Amino acid sequence: MKLYDISVLISEDMTVYKNYDSKKPIFKNVSNHDEHGHYETDITLNVHTGTHVDFNLHMLKDGSTSSGAKLEDYITECRVIDLTHVEDGISKEDLLPFDIQKDSFVLFKTKNSWDDTFNPSFIYLKQDAAAYLSEIGIKGVGIDALGIERSQEGHPTHKLLMSKNIIILEGIHLKDIDANTYTLITLPLKLKGLDASPVRAVLIGE
């Protein structure tokens, strides 16, 4: 058994979506050893920071939230699919050769995993590919970008997936991961009623 950490490091200078300063984490020391005899830190953190899962409320009014997350859905067999040849966005045509099956959890490895800074032209999941995955009835999809779509008016990719309650995992890092089948563990925090949650995403392989 081998463990692969596919999460990104959370830090104050990390890459965030569109480089917005408002999305960057803030670490504030509130107690220190010299003055208080112990050390404590407050964190200000957007729930879509780094490696995270989206819940339906993110794009669907009255959609499901973190409160409804079931742990068994986030410990699952998954398949890493190599799409590093794709330019611009992942289309249905790009996915057809892989014979993706109902109830599968797929992770897309793209050129994004080599980006060290925010790339406004990151590889994303196109609307026709999202419709294809929704029709198949997959369990979940992950991508190595901070967003599964890129400035699509009306957010059709998110909404197509969420309409079928497909788990959306964003911000994974797959540079050193081979295309193969793994066990995925990507547990959301036990947060009440929120639209997303940071996760520690880990693959288990042989």
C-alpha positions in Angstrom: 0.0 0.0 0.0 1.2 3.5 -0.8 -0.3 6.8 0.1 -0.3 9.8 -2.2 -1.2 13.3 -0.9 -2.9 15.1 -3.7 -3.8 18.2 -1.6 -2.3 21.6 -2.0 -0.5 23.4 0.9 -2.6 26.1 2.6 -0.5 29.2 3.3 -0.9 32.9 3.2 1.0 33.2 -0.1 -0.7 30.2 -1.8 -2.3 30.4 -5.3 -6.0 31.4 -5.1 -8.7 31.7 -7.7 -7.9 34.7 -10.1 -5.3 35.9 -7.6 -7.9 37.7 -5.6 -6.4 39.0 -2.3 -9.8 38.6 -0.7 -9.5 34.8 -1.2 -6.1 34.5 0.4 -5.9 32.8 3.8 -5.0 34.9 6.8 -3.0 33.4 9.7 -3.2 35.6 12.8 -1.2 34.7 15.9 -3.4 35.4 19.0 -1.2 33.9 21.7 2.5 33.3 22.0 4.9 31.5 24.3 6.6 34.7 25.6 3.4 36.5 26.6 0.9 33.8 27.2 2.8 30.6 27.8 1.2 28.8 24.9 0.8 29.4 21.1 -2.5 29.8 19.2 -3.5 30.9 15.7 -6.7 32.2 14.2 -7.4 31.4 10.5 -9.5 33.4 8.1 -10.3 30.9 5.3 -12.6 30.9 2.3 -14.3 27.5 2.1 -13.2 27.2 -1.5 -9.5 27.5 -0.7 -7.1 25.0 -2.1 -8.2 21.5 -2.3 -12.0 21.5 -1.6 -15.4 20.0 -2.4 -18.3 22.1 -3.7 -21.8 21.5 -2.3 -24.9 22.3 -4.4 -25.7 25.5 -2.5 -22.6 27.0 -4.3 -24.5 27.3 -7.5 -28.1 26.1 -6.8 -30.4 28.2 -4.6 -31.7 26.1 -1.8 -29.2 23.4 -2.8 -27.7 20.8 -0.5 -24.9 21.9 1.9 -22.1 20.5 3.9 -24.6 19.4 6.5 -25.7 16.6 4.2 -22.3 15.2 3.4 -22.1 11.4 4.0 -18.6 10.1 4.9 -19.1 6.9 2.9 -19.4 9.0 -0.3 -15.9 10.5 0.2 -14.1 7.2 0.8 -14.3 5.5 -2.6 -12.6 3.8 -5.5 -11.5 6.3 -8.1 -9.8 6.4 -11.4 -7.2 8.9 -12.5 -7.5 9.7 -16.2 -4.6 11.3 -18.0 -5.8 14.3 -20.1 -2.5 16.1 -20.2 -2.8 16.3 -24.0 -5.9 18.5 -23.8 -5.8 22.1 -24.7 -8.3 24.8 -23.5 -11.0 22.5 -22.0 -12.1 18.9 -21.6 -14.8 18.0 -24.1 -17.1 15.0 -24.4 -15.0 13.8 -27.3 -11.9 13.8 -25.0 -13.7 11.5 -22.6 -15.3 9.0 -25.0 -12.2 6.7 -25.3 -12.1 6.1 -21.5 -15.5 4.2 -21.2 -16.4 5.9 -18.0 -19.0 4.0 -16.1 -22.0 4.8 -13.9 -21.2 5.4 -10.2 -17.5 5.9 -10.9 -15.4 8.7 -9.4 -13.0 10.2 -11.9 -10.0 12.5 -11.4 -8.8 14.4 -14.4 -5.0 14.9 -14.6 -4.3 17.9 -16.9 -1.5 20.4 -17.6 -2.9 22.4 -14.7 -0.9 20.2 -12.3 2.3 21.8 -13.6 1.1 25.4 -12.9 2.9 27.1 -10.0 0.8 30.3 -10.2 -2.8 31.0 -11.2 -3.2 30.5 -15.0 -6.3 32.3 -16.3 -6.3 29.8 -19.2 -6.5 26.8 -17.0 -7.9 23.5 -18.4 -11.6 23.2 -17.4 -14.5 20.8 -17.9 -16.7 22.0 -20.9 -20.4 22.0 -20.8 -20.8 19.0 -23.2 -18.4 16.9 -21.1 -20.4 17.8 -17.9 -23.6 16.8 -19.7 -22.0 13.5 -20.7 -20.9 12.7 -17.2 -24.3 13.6 -15.8 -26.0 11.3 -18.3 -23.7 8.4 -17.3 -24.5 9.0 -13.7 -21.0 9.2 -12.2 -20.5 9.5 -8.5 -17.9 12.2 -8.5 -15.4 14.2 -10.5 -12.1 15.9 -9.6 -9.9 18.3 -11.4 -6.4 19.8 -10.9 -7.7 23.4 -11.1 -9.2 25.7 -8.5 -12.4 25.6 -10.5 -14.1 22.9 -12.6 -15.2 25.6 -15.0 -13.7 28.8 -16.4 -15.9 31.9 -16.7 -18.8 30.1 -18.3 -21.9 32.3 -18.3 -24.5 30.8 -16.0 -22.1 28.2 -14.6 -23.5 25.3 -16.7 -20.8 22.8 -15.8 -21.4 23.1 -12.1 -25.2 23.1 -12.5 -25.3 20.0 -14.8 -23.2 18.0 -12.3 -25.0 19.3 -9.2 -28.4 18.5 -10.8 -27.4 14.9 -10.5 -25.7 15.3 -7.0 -22.3 14.5 -8.5 -19.5 15.3 -6.1 -17.2 18.1 -7.3 -13.6 18.0 -6.1 -11.4 21.0 -7.1 -7.8 22.0 -6.5 -6.2 18.6 -6.4 -2.6 18.1 -7.5 -1.8 15.1 -9.8 1.6 15.9 -11.3 3.2 12.8 -9.8 0.2 10.5 -10.1 0.0 7.9 -12.8 -3.3 7.1 -14.6 -4.6 4.1 -12.6 -7.3 3.0 -10.1 -6.9 4.1 -6.5 -8.9 4.4 -3.2 -9.7 8.1 -2.7 -10.2 9.6 0.8 -11.3 13.2 0.6 -13.3 14.0 3.8 -15.0 17.4 4.1 -14.9 19.1 7.5 -17.9 18.7 9.7 -19.3 22.2 8.9 -22.9 23.2 9.2 -24.9 24.5 6.2 -22.0 25.7 4.0 -21.4 25.8 0.2 -18.0 24.1 0.2 -15.4 22.6 2.5 -11.6 22.3 2.4 -10.5 18.6 2.4 -7.3 16.6 2.8 -7.4 14.5 -0.4 -5.4 11.2 -0.4 -5.0 8.4 -2.8 -4.2 4.9 -1.7 -2.5 2.7 -4.3 -0.5 -0.5 -4.6 
